[in-house]
Amino acid sequence: MDAESRDLLTVEQAANYLQLSQSSIRSYIRQGKLKAFRIAGKRKVLIPRDELLKLLEPARGDVFEDEGGDEGTSKNGAVARR
C-alpha cells in the first residue's frame, strides 16, 4: 500500500509527502501545530492525513475577491487591485 492511499502516515511518510525534513514534522507536533498519535506502548507516531493537510494554506490566501469583482481586501485591510 503506498502513502497516497493511507489515512495515517508515519513521520517519515509525512515529511516526504510535504517535502520537509522529519525534524520539521516533529517540531510541528511539539508546537501543537500538527496533531499526531502514538501507538500505546510503541514509539511509532502516526499522523492523520487530514491533519497534515491542515498545515497547507493558499500561497495567496491573504487576498480574496470582493463581491464587486475587481477589488479584494487583505487580512490587514489593504486593498488589492487587479
mmCIF file of the N, C-alpha and C atoms, coordinates in Angstrom:
data_MODEL
# 
_entry.id   MODEL 
# 
loop_
_atom_site.group_PDB 
_atom_site.id 
_atom_site.type_symbol 
_atom_site.label_atom_id 
_atom_site.label_alt_id 
_atom_site.label_comp_id 
_atom_site.label_asym_id 
_atom_site.label_entity_id 
_atom_site.label_seq_id 
_atom_site.pdbx_PDB_ins_code 
_atom_site.Cartn_x 
_atom_site.Cartn_y 
_atom_site.Cartn_z 
_atom_site.occupancy 
_atom_site.B_iso_or_equiv 
_atom_site.pdbx_formal_charge 
_atom_site.auth_seq_id 
_atom_site.auth_comp_id 
_atom_site.auth_asym_id 
_atom_site.auth_atom_id 
_atom_site.pdbx_PDB_model_num 
ATOM 1   N N  . MET A 1 1  ? 0.855   -1.179 0.000   1.00 0.00 ? 1  MET A N  1 
ATOM 2   C CA . MET A 1 1  ? 0.000   0.000  0.000   1.00 0.00 ? 1  MET A CA 1 
ATOM 3   C C  . MET A 1 1  ? 0.900   1.240  0.000   1.00 0.00 ? 1  MET A C  1 
ATOM 4   N N  . ASP A 1 2  ? 0.671   2.175  -0.924  1.00 0.00 ? 2  ASP A N  1 
ATOM 5   C CA . ASP A 1 2  ? 1.506   3.366  -0.973  1.00 0.00 ? 2  ASP A CA 1 
ATOM 6   C C  . ASP A 1 2  ? 0.982   4.454  -0.043  1.00 0.00 ? 2  ASP A C  1 
ATOM 7   N N  . ALA A 1 3  ? 1.828   5.445  0.230   1.00 0.00 ? 3  ALA A N  1 
ATOM 8   C CA . ALA A 1 3  ? 1.486   6.504  1.190   1.00 0.00 ? 3  ALA A CA 1 
ATOM 9   C C  . ALA A 1 3  ? 0.291   7.322  0.733   1.00 0.00 ? 3  ALA A C  1 
ATOM 10  N N  . GLU A 1 4  ? 0.048   7.416  -0.570  1.00 0.00 ? 4  GLU A N  1 
ATOM 11  C CA . GLU A 1 4  ? -1.052  8.234  -1.083  1.00 0.00 ? 4  GLU A CA 1 
ATOM 12  C C  . GLU A 1 4  ? -2.420  7.700  -0.668  1.00 0.00 ? 4  GLU A C  1 
ATOM 13  N N  . SER A 1 5  ? -2.532  6.392  -0.474  1.00 0.00 ? 5  SER A N  1 
ATOM 14  C CA . SER A 1 5  ? -3.843  5.802  -0.194  1.00 0.00 ? 5  SER A CA 1 
ATOM 15  C C  . SER A 1 5  ? -4.079  5.551  1.300   1.00 0.00 ? 5  SER A C  1 
ATOM 16  N N  . ARG A 1 6  ? -3.162  5.972  2.157   1.00 0.00 ? 6  ARG A N  1 
ATOM 17  C CA . ARG A 1 6  ? -3.288  5.723  3.587   1.00 0.00 ? 6  ARG A CA 1 
ATOM 18  C C  . ARG A 1 6  ? -3.894  6.922  4.302   1.00 0.00 ? 6  ARG A C  1 
ATOM 19  N N  . ASP A 1 7  ? -4.669  6.639  5.345   1.00 0.00 ? 7  ASP A N  1 
ATOM 20  C CA . ASP A 1 7  ? -5.251  7.699  6.152   1.00 0.00 ? 7  ASP A CA 1 
ATOM 21  C C  . ASP A 1 7  ? -4.324  8.131  7.285   1.00 0.00 ? 7  ASP A C  1 
ATOM 22  N N  . LEU A 1 8  ? -3.410  7.251  7.698   1.00 0.00 ? 8  LEU A N  1 
ATOM 23  C CA . LEU A 1 8  ? -2.437  7.550  8.751   1.00 0.00 ? 8  LEU A CA 1 
ATOM 24  C C  . LEU A 1 8  ? -1.038  7.443  8.163   1.00 0.00 ? 8  LEU A C  1 
ATOM 25  N N  . LEU A 1 9  ? -0.215  8.442  8.457   1.00 0.00 ? 9  LEU A N  1 
ATOM 26  C CA . LEU A 1 9  ? 1.150   8.469  7.936   1.00 0.00 ? 9  LEU A CA 1 
ATOM 27  C C  . LEU A 1 9  ? 2.157   8.475  9.072   1.00 0.00 ? 9  LEU A C  1 
ATOM 28  N N  . THR A 1 10 ? 3.299   7.858  8.850   1.00 0.00 ? 10 THR A N  1 
ATOM 29  C CA . THR A 1 10 ? 4.398   7.939  9.801   1.00 0.00 ? 10 THR A CA 1 
ATOM 30  C C  . THR A 1 10 ? 5.061   9.310  9.642   1.00 0.00 ? 10 THR A C  1 
ATOM 31  N N  . VAL A 1 11 ? 5.941   9.663  10.564  1.00 0.00 ? 11 VAL A N  1 
ATOM 32  C CA . VAL A 1 11 ? 6.671   10.924 10.469  1.00 0.00 ? 11 VAL A CA 1 
ATOM 33  C C  . VAL A 1 11 ? 7.457   10.962 9.158   1.00 0.00 ? 11 VAL A C  1 
ATOM 34  N N  . GLU A 1 12 ? 8.090   9.873  8.804   1.00 0.00 ? 12 GLU A N  1 
ATOM 35  C CA . GLU A 1 12 ? 8.870   9.815  7.570   1.00 0.00 ? 12 GLU A CA 1 
ATOM 36  C C  . GLU A 1 12 ? 7.982   10.019 6.344   1.00 0.00 ? 12 GLU A C  1 
ATOM 37  N N  . GLN A 1 13 ? 6.834   9.345  6.309   1.00 0.00 ? 13 GLN A N  1 
ATOM 38  C CA . GLN A 1 13 ? 5.916   9.489  5.177   1.00 0.00 ? 13 GLN A CA 1 
ATOM 39  C C  . GLN A 1 13 ? 5.367   10.915 5.082   1.00 0.00 ? 13 GLN A C  1 
ATOM 40  N N  . ALA A 1 14 ? 5.028   11.503 6.236   1.00 0.00 ? 14 ALA A N  1 
ATOM 41  C CA . ALA A 1 14 ? 4.514   12.868 6.257   1.00 0.00 ? 14 ALA A CA 1 
ATOM 42  C C  . ALA A 1 14 ? 5.568   13.851 5.747   1.00 0.00 ? 14 ALA A C  1 
ATOM 43  N N  . ALA A 1 15 ? 6.804   13.661 6.165   1.00 0.00 ? 15 ALA A N  1 
ATOM 44  C CA . ALA A 1 15 ? 7.897   14.524 5.712   1.00 0.00 ? 15 ALA A CA 1 
ATOM 45  C C  . ALA A 1 15 ? 8.084   14.412 4.200   1.00 0.00 ? 15 ALA A C  1 
ATOM 46  N N  . ASN A 1 16 ? 8.067   13.208 3.696   1.00 0.00 ? 16 ASN A N  1 
ATOM 47  C CA . ASN A 1 16 ? 8.202   13.010 2.251   1.00 0.00 ? 16 ASN A CA 1 
ATOM 48  C C  . ASN A 1 16 ? 7.032   13.617 1.492   1.00 0.00 ? 16 ASN A C  1 
ATOM 49  N N  . TYR A 1 17 ? 5.840   13.461 2.019   1.00 0.00 ? 17 TYR A N  1 
ATOM 50  C CA . TYR A 1 17 ? 4.625   13.960 1.373   1.00 0.00 ? 17 TYR A CA 1 
ATOM 51  C C  . TYR A 1 17 ? 4.666   15.479 1.213   1.00 0.00 ? 17 TYR A C  1 
ATOM 52  N N  . LEU A 1 18 ? 5.130   16.200 2.259   1.00 0.00 ? 18 LEU A N  1 
ATOM 53  C CA . LEU A 1 18 ? 5.188   17.658 2.222   1.00 0.00 ? 18 LEU A CA 1 
ATOM 54  C C  . LEU A 1 18 ? 6.557   18.189 1.808   1.00 0.00 ? 18 LEU A C  1 
ATOM 55  N N  . GLN A 1 19 ? 7.479   17.295 1.504   1.00 0.00 ? 19 GLN A N  1 
ATOM 56  C CA . GLN A 1 19 ? 8.848   17.654 1.121   1.00 0.00 ? 19 GLN A CA 1 
ATOM 57  C C  . GLN A 1 19 ? 9.520   18.501 2.206   1.00 0.00 ? 19 GLN A C  1 
ATOM 58  N N  . LEU A 1 20 ? 9.374   18.032 3.439   1.00 0.00 ? 20 LEU A N  1 
ATOM 59  C CA . LEU A 1 20 ? 10.006  18.655 4.607   1.00 0.00 ? 20 LEU A CA 1 
ATOM 60  C C  . LEU A 1 20 ? 10.904  17.630 5.272   1.00 0.00 ? 20 LEU A C  1 
ATOM 61  N N  . SER A 1 21 ? 11.686  18.081 6.234   1.00 0.00 ? 21 SER A N  1 
ATOM 62  C CA . SER A 1 21 ? 12.505  17.148 6.998   1.00 0.00 ? 21 SER A CA 1 
ATOM 63  C C  . SER A 1 21 ? 11.657  16.500 8.096   1.00 0.00 ? 21 SER A C  1 
ATOM 64  N N  . GLN A 1 22 ? 12.096  15.356 8.566   1.00 0.00 ? 22 GLN A N  1 
ATOM 65  C CA . GLN A 1 22 ? 11.402  14.684 9.664   1.00 0.00 ? 22 GLN A CA 1 
ATOM 66  C C  . GLN A 1 22 ? 11.457  15.536 10.924  1.00 0.00 ? 22 GLN A C  1 
ATOM 67  N N  . SER A 1 23 ? 12.564  16.262 11.119  1.00 0.00 ? 23 SER A N  1 
ATOM 68  C CA . SER A 1 23 ? 12.650  17.112 12.308  1.00 0.00 ? 23 SER A CA 1 
ATOM 69  C C  . SER A 1 23 ? 11.639  18.257 12.237  1.00 0.00 ? 23 SER A C  1 
ATOM 70  N N  . SER A 1 24 ? 11.325  18.752 11.055  1.00 0.00 ? 24 SER A N  1 
ATOM 71  C CA . SER A 1 24 ? 10.295  19.794 10.915  1.00 0.00 ? 24 SER A CA 1 
ATOM 72  C C  . SER A 1 24 ? 8.929   19.242 11.301  1.00 0.00 ? 24 SER A C  1 
ATOM 73  N N  . ILE A 1 25 ? 8.629   18.031 10.871  1.00 0.00 ? 25 ILE A N  1 
ATOM 74  C CA . ILE A 1 25 ? 7.350   17.405 11.219  1.00 0.00 ? 25 ILE A CA 1 
ATOM 75  C C  . ILE A 1 25 ? 7.265   17.213 12.730  1.00 0.00 ? 25 ILE A C  1 
ATOM 76  N N  . ARG A 1 26 ? 8.338   16.709 13.336  1.00 0.00 ? 26 ARG A N  1 
ATOM 77  C CA . ARG A 1 26 ? 8.350   16.518 14.794  1.00 0.00 ? 26 ARG A CA 1 
ATOM 78  C C  . ARG A 1 26 ? 8.206   17.852 15.529  1.00 0.00 ? 26 ARG A C  1 
ATOM 79  N N  . SER A 1 27 ? 8.807   18.896 14.981  1.00 0.00 ? 27 SER A N  1 
ATOM 80  C CA . SER A 1 27 ? 8.702   20.224 15.584  1.00 0.00 ? 27 SER A CA 1 
ATOM 81  C C  . SER A 1 27 ? 7.260   20.728 15.536  1.00 0.00 ? 27 SER A C  1 
ATOM 82  N N  . TYR A 1 28 ? 6.578   20.543 14.415  1.00 0.00 ? 28 TYR A N  1 
ATOM 83  C CA . TYR A 1 28 ? 5.167   20.931 14.310  1.00 0.00 ? 28 TYR A CA 1 
ATOM 84  C C  . TYR A 1 28 ? 4.322   20.175 15.326  1.00 0.00 ? 28 TYR A C  1 
ATOM 85  N N  . ILE A 1 29 ? 4.651   18.912 15.562  1.00 0.00 ? 29 ILE A N  1 
ATOM 86  C CA . ILE A 1 29 ? 3.912   18.115 16.545  1.00 0.00 ? 29 ILE A CA 1 
ATOM 87  C C  . ILE A 1 29 ? 4.148   18.678 17.946  1.00 0.00 ? 29 ILE A C  1 
ATOM 88  N N  . ARG A 1 30 ? 5.413   18.945 18.286  1.00 0.00 ? 30 ARG A N  1 
ATOM 89  C CA . ARG A 1 30 ? 5.751   19.503 19.611  1.00 0.00 ? 30 ARG A CA 1 
ATOM 90  C C  . ARG A 1 30 ? 5.086   20.853 19.849  1.00 0.00 ? 30 ARG A C  1 
ATOM 91  N N  . GLN A 1 31 ? 5.021   21.679 18.822  1.00 0.00 ? 31 GLN A N  1 
ATOM 92  C CA . GLN A 1 31 ? 4.430   23.020 18.939  1.00 0.00 ? 31 GLN A CA 1 
ATOM 93  C C  . GLN A 1 31 ? 2.898   22.987 18.955  1.00 0.00 ? 31 GLN A C  1 
ATOM 94  N N  . GLY A 1 32 ? 2.328   21.833 18.707  1.00 0.00 ? 32 GLY A N  1 
ATOM 95  C CA . GLY A 1 32 ? 0.876   21.724 18.679  1.00 0.00 ? 32 GLY A CA 1 
ATOM 96  C C  . GLY A 1 32 ? 0.253   22.148 17.361  1.00 0.00 ? 32 GLY A C  1 
ATOM 97  N N  . LYS A 1 33 ? 1.058   22.381 16.340  1.00 0.00 ? 33 LYS A N  1 
ATOM 98  C CA . LYS A 1 33 ? 0.550   22.776 15.029  1.00 0.00 ? 33 LYS A CA 1 
ATOM 99  C C  . LYS A 1 33 ? 0.073   21.575 14.215  1.00 0.00 ? 33 LYS A C  1 
ATOM 100 N N  . LEU A 1 34 ? 0.507   20.386 14.621  1.00 0.00 ? 34 LEU A N  1 
ATOM 101 C CA . LEU A 1 34 ? 0.156   19.163 13.914  1.00 0.00 ? 34 LEU A CA 1 
ATOM 102 C C  . LEU A 1 34 ? -0.254  18.107 14.929  1.00 0.00 ? 34 LEU A C  1 
ATOM 103 N N  . LYS A 1 35 ? -1.471  17.594 14.775  1.00 0.00 ? 35 LYS A N  1 
ATOM 104 C CA . LYS A 1 35 ? -1.975  16.576 15.686  1.00 0.00 ? 35 LYS A CA 1 
ATOM 105 C C  . LYS A 1 35 ? -1.449  15.209 15.243  1.00 0.00 ? 35 LYS A C  1 
ATOM 106 N N  . ALA A 1 36 ? -0.906  14.462 16.201  1.00 0.00 ? 36 ALA A N  1 
ATOM 107 C CA . ALA A 1 36 ? -0.368  13.138 15.918  1.00 0.00 ? 36 ALA A CA 1 
ATOM 108 C C  . ALA A 1 36 ? -0.693  12.221 17.093  1.00 0.00 ? 36 ALA A C  1 
ATOM 109 N N  . PHE A 1 37 ? -0.589  10.927 16.845  1.00 0.00 ? 37 PHE A N  1 
ATOM 110 C CA . PHE A 1 37 ? -0.930  9.924  17.849  1.00 0.00 ? 37 PHE A CA 1 
ATOM 111 C C  . PHE A 1 37 ? 0.188   8.915  17.967  1.00 0.00 ? 37 PHE A C  1 
ATOM 112 N N  . ARG A 1 38 ? 0.397   8.438  19.186  1.00 0.00 ? 38 ARG A N  1 
ATOM 113 C CA . ARG A 1 38 ? 1.384   7.388  19.439  1.00 0.00 ? 38 ARG A CA 1 
ATOM 114 C C  . ARG A 1 38 ? 0.635   6.099  19.735  1.00 0.00 ? 38 ARG A C  1 
ATOM 115 N N  . ILE A 1 39 ? 1.094   5.017  19.160  1.00 0.00 ? 39 ILE A N  1 
ATOM 116 C CA . ILE A 1 39 ? 0.506   3.708  19.439  1.00 0.00 ? 39 ILE A CA 1 
ATOM 117 C C  . ILE A 1 39 ? 0.917   3.312  20.848  1.00 0.00 ? 39 ILE A C  1 
ATOM 118 N N  . ALA A 1 40 ? -0.050  2.893  21.667  1.00 0.00 ? 40 ALA A N  1 
ATOM 119 C CA . ALA A 1 40 ? 0.203   2.551  23.073  1.00 0.00 ? 40 ALA A CA 1 
ATOM 120 C C  . ALA A 1 40 ? 1.359   1.560  23.187  1.00 0.00 ? 40 ALA A C  1 
ATOM 121 N N  . GLY A 1 41 ? 2.337   1.927  24.000  1.00 0.00 ? 41 GLY A N  1 
ATOM 122 C CA . GLY A 1 41 ? 3.479   1.054  24.256  1.00 0.00 ? 41 GLY A CA 1 
ATOM 123 C C  . GLY A 1 41 ? 4.521   1.040  23.150  1.00 0.00 ? 41 GLY A C  1 
ATOM 124 N N  . LYS A 1 42 ? 4.334   1.814  22.114  1.00 0.00 ? 42 LYS A N  1 
ATOM 125 C CA . LYS A 1 42 ? 5.280   1.832  20.987  1.00 0.00 ? 42 LYS A CA 1 
ATOM 126 C C  . LYS A 1 42 ? 5.809   3.246  20.784  1.00 0.00 ? 42 LYS A C  1 
ATOM 127 N N  . ARG A 1 43 ? 6.913   3.363  20.102  1.00 0.00 ? 43 ARG A N  1 
ATOM 128 C CA . ARG A 1 43 ? 7.492   4.674  19.805  1.00 0.00 ? 43 ARG A CA 1 
ATOM 129 C C  . ARG A 1 43 ? 6.940   5.260  18.516  1.00 0.00 ? 43 ARG A C  1 
ATOM 130 N N  . LYS A 1 44 ? 6.247   4.455  17.745  1.00 0.00 ? 44 LYS A N  1 
ATOM 131 C CA . LYS A 1 44 ? 5.761   4.890  16.438  1.00 0.00 ? 44 LYS A CA 1 
ATOM 132 C C  . LYS A 1 44 ? 4.697   5.976  16.573  1.00 0.00 ? 44 LYS A C  1 
ATOM 133 N N  . VAL A 1 45 ? 4.874   7.065  15.819  1.00 0.00 ? 45 VAL A N  1 
ATOM 134 C CA . VAL A 1 45 ? 3.934   8.185  15.800  1.00 0.00 ? 45 VAL A CA 1 
ATOM 135 C C  . VAL A 1 45 ? 3.197   8.150  14.467  1.00 0.00 ? 45 VAL A C  1 
ATOM 136 N N  . LEU A 1 46 ? 1.881   8.290  14.525  1.00 0.00 ? 46 LEU A N  1 
ATOM 137 C CA . LEU A 1 46 ? 1.062   8.304  13.310  1.00 0.00 ? 46 LEU A CA 1 
ATOM 138 C C  . LEU A 1 46 ? 0.322   9.629  13.205  1.00 0.00 ? 46 LEU A C  1 
ATOM 139 N N  . ILE A 1 47 ? 0.263   10.133 11.992  1.00 0.00 ? 47 ILE A N  1 
ATOM 140 C CA . ILE A 1 47 ? -0.344  11.430 11.716  1.00 0.00 ? 47 ILE A CA 1 
ATOM 141 C C  . ILE A 1 47 ? -1.500  11.236 10.743  1.00 0.00 ? 47 ILE A C  1 
ATOM 142 N N  . PRO A 1 48 ? -2.708  11.653 11.126  1.00 0.00 ? 48 PRO A N  1 
ATOM 143 C CA . PRO A 1 48 ? -3.829  11.567 10.191  1.00 0.00 ? 48 PRO A CA 1 
ATOM 144 C C  . PRO A 1 48 ? -3.588  12.471 8.969   1.00 0.00 ? 48 PRO A C  1 
ATOM 145 N N  . ARG A 1 49 ? -3.898  11.961 7.791   1.00 0.00 ? 49 ARG A N  1 
ATOM 146 C CA . ARG A 1 49 ? -3.666  12.718 6.562   1.00 0.00 ? 49 ARG A CA 1 
ATOM 147 C C  . ARG A 1 49 ? -4.393  14.068 6.584   1.00 0.00 ? 49 ARG A C  1 
ATOM 148 N N  . ASP A 1 50 ? -5.629  14.100 7.084   1.00 0.00 ? 50 ASP A N  1 
ATOM 149 C CA . ASP A 1 50 ? -6.373  15.363 7.095   1.00 0.00 ? 50 ASP A CA 1 
ATOM 150 C C  . ASP A 1 50 ? -5.718  16.399 8.004   1.00 0.00 ? 50 ASP A C  1 
ATOM 151 N N  . GLU A 1 51 ? -5.074  15.958 9.100   1.00 0.00 ? 51 GLU A N  1 
ATOM 152 C CA . GLU A 1 51 ? -4.350  16.881 9.974   1.00 0.00 ? 51 GLU A CA 1 
ATOM 153 C C  . GLU A 1 51 ? -3.122  17.439 9.254   1.00 0.00 ? 51 GLU A C  1 
ATOM 154 N N  . LEU A 1 52 ? -2.468  16.594 8.493   1.00 0.00 ? 52 LEU A N  1 
ATOM 155 C CA . LEU A 1 52 ? -1.287  17.021 7.747   1.00 0.00 ? 52 LEU A CA 1 
ATOM 156 C C  . LEU A 1 52 ? -1.673  18.071 6.705   1.00 0.00 ? 52 LEU A C  1 
ATOM 157 N N  . LEU A 1 53 ? -2.782  17.867 6.041   1.00 0.00 ? 53 LEU A N  1 
ATOM 158 C CA . LEU A 1 53 ? -3.221  18.800 5.006   1.00 0.00 ? 53 LEU A CA 1 
ATOM 159 C C  . LEU A 1 53 ? -3.659  20.141 5.583   1.00 0.00 ? 53 LEU A C  1 
ATOM 160 N N  . LYS A 1 54 ? -4.024  20.172 6.869   1.00 0.00 ? 54 LYS A N  1 
ATOM 161 C CA . LYS A 1 54 ? -4.394  21.434 7.512   1.00 0.00 ? 54 LYS A CA 1 
ATOM 162 C C  . LYS A 1 54 ? -3.204  22.384 7.632   1.00 0.00 ? 54 LYS A C  1 
ATOM 163 N N  . LEU A 1 55 ? -1.977  21.850 7.542   1.00 0.00 ? 55 LEU A N  1 
ATOM 164 C CA . LEU A 1 55 ? -0.786  22.709 7.586   1.00 0.00 ? 55 LEU A CA 1 
ATOM 165 C C  . LEU A 1 55 ? -0.676  23.557 6.327   1.00 0.00 ? 55 LEU A C  1 
ATOM 166 N N  . LEU A 1 56 ? -1.289  23.092 5.254   1.00 0.00 ? 56 LEU A N  1 
ATOM 167 C CA . LEU A 1 56 ? -1.191  23.803 3.985   1.00 0.00 ? 56 LEU A CA 1 
ATOM 168 C C  . LEU A 1 56 ? -2.165  24.969 3.954   1.00 0.00 ? 56 LEU A C  1 
ATOM 169 N N  . GLU A 1 57 ? -1.732  26.057 3.357   1.00 0.00 ? 57 GLU A N  1 
ATOM 170 C CA . GLU A 1 57 ? -2.610  27.198 3.174   1.00 0.00 ? 57 GLU A CA 1 
ATOM 171 C C  . GLU A 1 57 ? -2.321  27.783 1.798   1.00 0.00 ? 57 GLU A C  1 
ATOM 172 N N  . PRO A 1 58 ? -3.282  28.455 1.212   1.00 0.00 ? 58 PRO A N  1 
ATOM 173 C CA . PRO A 1 58 ? -3.061  29.018 -0.127  1.00 0.00 ? 58 PRO A CA 1 
ATOM 174 C C  . PRO A 1 58 ? -1.880  29.990 -0.125  1.00 0.00 ? 58 PRO A C  1 
ATOM 175 N N  . ALA A 1 59 ? -1.105  29.957 -1.192  1.00 0.00 ? 59 ALA A N  1 
ATOM 176 C CA . ALA A 1 59 ? 0.052   30.842 -1.304  1.00 0.00 ? 59 ALA A CA 1 
ATOM 177 C C  . ALA A 1 59 ? -0.374  32.302 -1.345  1.00 0.00 ? 59 ALA A C  1 
ATOM 178 N N  . ARG A 1 60 ? -1.574  32.586 -1.841  1.00 0.00 ? 60 ARG A N  1 
ATOM 179 C CA . ARG A 1 60 ? -2.087  33.951 -1.904  1.00 0.00 ? 60 ARG A CA 1 
ATOM 180 C C  . ARG A 1 60 ? -3.340  34.070 -1.070  1.00 0.00 ? 60 ARG A C  1 
ATOM 181 N N  . GLY A 1 61 ? -3.373  33.409 0.064   1.00 0.00 ? 61 GLY A N  1 
ATOM 182 C CA . GLY A 1 61 ? -4.554  33.360 0.910   1.00 0.00 ? 61 GLY A CA 1 
ATOM 183 C C  . GLY A 1 61 ? -4.892  34.650 1.617   1.00 0.00 ? 61 GLY A C  1 
ATOM 184 N N  . ASP A 1 62 ? -3.981  35.645 1.589   1.00 0.00 ? 62 ASP A N  1 
ATOM 185 C CA . ASP A 1 62 ? -4.255  36.883 2.295   1.00 0.00 ? 62 ASP A CA 1 
ATOM 186 C C  . ASP A 1 62 ? -5.115  37.856 1.489   1.00 0.00 ? 62 ASP A C  1 
ATOM 187 N N  . VAL A 1 63 ? -5.397  37.547 0.222   1.00 0.00 ? 63 VAL A N  1 
ATOM 188 C CA . VAL A 1 63 ? -6.228  38.414 -0.614  1.00 0.00 ? 63 VAL A CA 1 
ATOM 189 C C  . VAL A 1 63 ? -7.411  37.603 -1.108  1.00 0.00 ? 63 VAL A C  1 
ATOM 190 N N  . PHE A 1 64 ? -8.605  38.149 -0.992  1.00 0.00 ? 64 PHE A N  1 
ATOM 191 C CA . PHE A 1 64 ? -9.771  37.464 -1.510  1.00 0.00 ? 64 PHE A CA 1 
ATOM 192 C C  . PHE A 1 64 ? -10.562 38.423 -2.383  1.00 0.00 ? 64 PHE A C  1 
ATOM 193 N N  . GLU A 1 65 ? -11.341 37.865 -3.278  1.00 0.00 ? 65 GLU A N  1 
ATOM 194 C CA . GLU A 1 65 ? -12.103 38.672 -4.211  1.00 0.00 ? 65 GLU A CA 1 
ATOM 195 C C  . GLU A 1 65 ? -13.353 39.215 -3.551  1.00 0.00 ? 65 GLU A C  1 
ATOM 196 N N  . ASP A 1 66 ? -13.568 40.502 -3.686  1.00 0.00 ? 66 ASP A N  1 
ATOM 197 C CA . ASP A 1 66 ? -14.741 41.171 -3.152  1.00 0.00 ? 66 ASP A CA 1 
ATOM 198 C C  . ASP A 1 66 ? -15.945 40.809 -4.017  1.00 0.00 ? 66 ASP A C  1 
ATOM 199 N N  . GLU A 1 67 ? -17.133 40.914 -3.490  1.00 0.00 ? 67 GLU A N  1 
ATOM 200 C CA . GLU A 1 67 ? -18.322 40.596 -4.269  1.00 0.00 ? 67 GLU A CA 1 
ATOM 201 C C  . GLU A 1 67 ? -18.442 41.501 -5.481  1.00 0.00 ? 67 GLU A C  1 
ATOM 202 N N  . GLY A 1 68 ? -17.855 42.696 -5.428  1.00 0.00 ? 68 GLY A N  1 
ATOM 203 C CA . GLY A 1 68 ? -17.896 43.623 -6.542  1.00 0.00 ? 68 GLY A CA 1 
ATOM 204 C C  . GLY A 1 68 ? -17.094 43.140 -7.728  1.00 0.00 ? 68 GLY A C  1 
ATOM 205 N N  . GLY A 1 69 ? -16.074 42.341 -7.526  1.00 0.00 ? 69 GLY A N  1 
ATOM 206 C CA . GLY A 1 69 ? -15.368 41.776 -8.656  1.00 0.00 ? 69 GLY A CA 1 
ATOM 207 C C  . GLY A 1 69 ? -13.882 42.042 -8.692  1.00 0.00 ? 69 GLY A C  1 
ATOM 208 N N  . ASP A 1 70 ? -13.454 43.299 -8.961  1.00 0.00 ? 70 ASP A N  1 
ATOM 209 C CA . ASP A 1 70 ? -12.048 43.508 -9.255  1.00 0.00 ? 70 ASP A CA 1 
ATOM 210 C C  . ASP A 1 70 ? -11.216 43.992 -8.080  1.00 0.00 ? 70 ASP A C  1 
ATOM 211 N N  . GLU A 1 71 ? -11.785 44.134 -6.915  1.00 0.00 ? 71 GLU A N  1 
ATOM 212 C CA . GLU A 1 71 ? -11.010 44.532 -5.747  1.00 0.00 ? 71 GLU A CA 1 
ATOM 213 C C  . GLU A 1 71 ? -11.094 43.468 -4.677  1.00 0.00 ? 71 GLU A C  1 
ATOM 214 N N  . GLY A 1 72 ? -10.061 43.375 -3.872  1.00 0.00 ? 72 GLY A N  1 
ATOM 215 C CA . GLY A 1 72 ? -10.055 42.471 -2.733  1.00 0.00 ? 72 GLY A CA 1 
ATOM 216 C C  . GLY A 1 72 ? -9.452  43.188 -1.552  1.00 0.00 ? 72 GLY A C  1 
ATOM 217 N N  . THR A 1 73 ? -9.722  42.697 -0.385  1.00 0.00 ? 73 THR A N  1 
ATOM 218 C CA . THR A 1 73 ? -9.170  43.286 0.825   1.00 0.00 ? 73 THR A CA 1 
ATOM 219 C C  . THR A 1 73 ? -8.355  42.228 1.531   1.00 0.00 ? 73 THR A C  1 
ATOM 220 N N  . SER A 1 74 ? -7.138  42.578 1.903   1.00 0.00 ? 74 SER A N  1 
ATOM 221 C CA . SER A 1 74 ? -6.292  41.618 2.603   1.00 0.00 ? 74 SER A CA 1 
ATOM 222 C C  . SER A 1 74 ? -6.693  41.578 4.066   1.00 0.00 ? 74 SER A C  1 
ATOM 223 N N  . LYS A 1 75 ? -6.105  40.641 4.804   1.00 0.00 ? 75 LYS A N  1 
ATOM 224 C CA . LYS A 1 75 ? -6.405  40.497 6.229   1.00 0.00 ? 75 LYS A CA 1 
ATOM 225 C C  . LYS A 1 75 ? -6.055  41.746 7.018   1.00 0.00 ? 75 LYS A C  1 
ATOM 226 N N  . ASN A 1 76 ? -5.053  42.500 6.539   1.00 0.00 ? 76 ASN A N  1 
ATOM 227 C CA . ASN A 1 76 ? -4.649  43.698 7.265   1.00 0.00 ? 76 ASN A CA 1 
ATOM 228 C C  . ASN A 1 76 ? -5.409  44.949 6.799   1.00 0.00 ? 76 ASN A C  1 
ATOM 229 N N  . GLY A 1 77 ? -6.379  44.775 5.896   1.00 0.00 ? 77 GLY A N  1 
ATOM 230 C CA . GLY A 1 77 ? -7.231  45.874 5.477   1.00 0.00 ? 77 GLY A CA 1 
ATOM 231 C C  . GLY A 1 77 ? -6.784  46.582 4.207   1.00 0.00 ? 77 GLY A C  1 
ATOM 232 N N  . ALA A 1 78 ? -5.617  46.200 3.658   1.00 0.00 ? 78 ALA A N  1 
ATOM 233 C CA . ALA A 1 78 ? -5.153  46.830 2.439   1.00 0.00 ? 78 ALA A CA 1 
ATOM 234 C C  . ALA A 1 78 ? -5.996  46.380 1.246   1.00 0.00 ? 78 ALA A C  1 
ATOM 235 N N  . VAL A 1 79 ? -6.191  47.265 0.294   1.00 0.00 ? 79 VAL A N  1 
ATOM 236 C CA . VAL A 1 79 ? -6.992  46.944 -0.887  1.00 0.00 ? 79 VAL A CA 1 
ATOM 237 C C  . VAL A 1 79 ? -6.056  46.512 -2.001  1.00 0.00 ? 79 VAL A C  1 
ATOM 238 N N  . ALA A 1 80 ? -6.382  45.382 -2.605  1.00 0.00 ? 80 ALA A N  1 
ATOM 239 C CA . ALA A 1 80 ? -5.604  44.874 -3.741  1.00 0.00 ? 80 ALA A CA 1 
ATOM 240 C C  . ALA A 1 80 ? -6.412  45.089 -5.001  1.00 0.00 ? 80 ALA A C  1 
ATOM 241 N N  . ARG A 1 81 ? -5.799  45.675 -6.006  1.00 0.00 ? 81 ARG A N  1 
ATOM 242 C CA . ARG A 1 81 ? -6.482  45.921 -7.277  1.00 0.00 ? 81 ARG A CA 1 
ATOM 243 C C  . ARG A 1 81 ? -5.949  44.959 -8.318  1.00 0.00 ? 81 ARG A C  1 
ATOM 244 N N  . ARG A 1 82 ? -6.823  44.547 -9.207  1.00 0.00 ? 82 ARG A N  1 
ATOM 245 C CA . ARG A 1 82 ? -6.416  43.584 -10.246 1.00 0.00 ? 82 ARG A CA 1 
ATOM 246 C C  . ARG A 1 82 ? -6.443  44.195 -11.601 1.00 0.00 ? 82 ARG A C  1 
# 
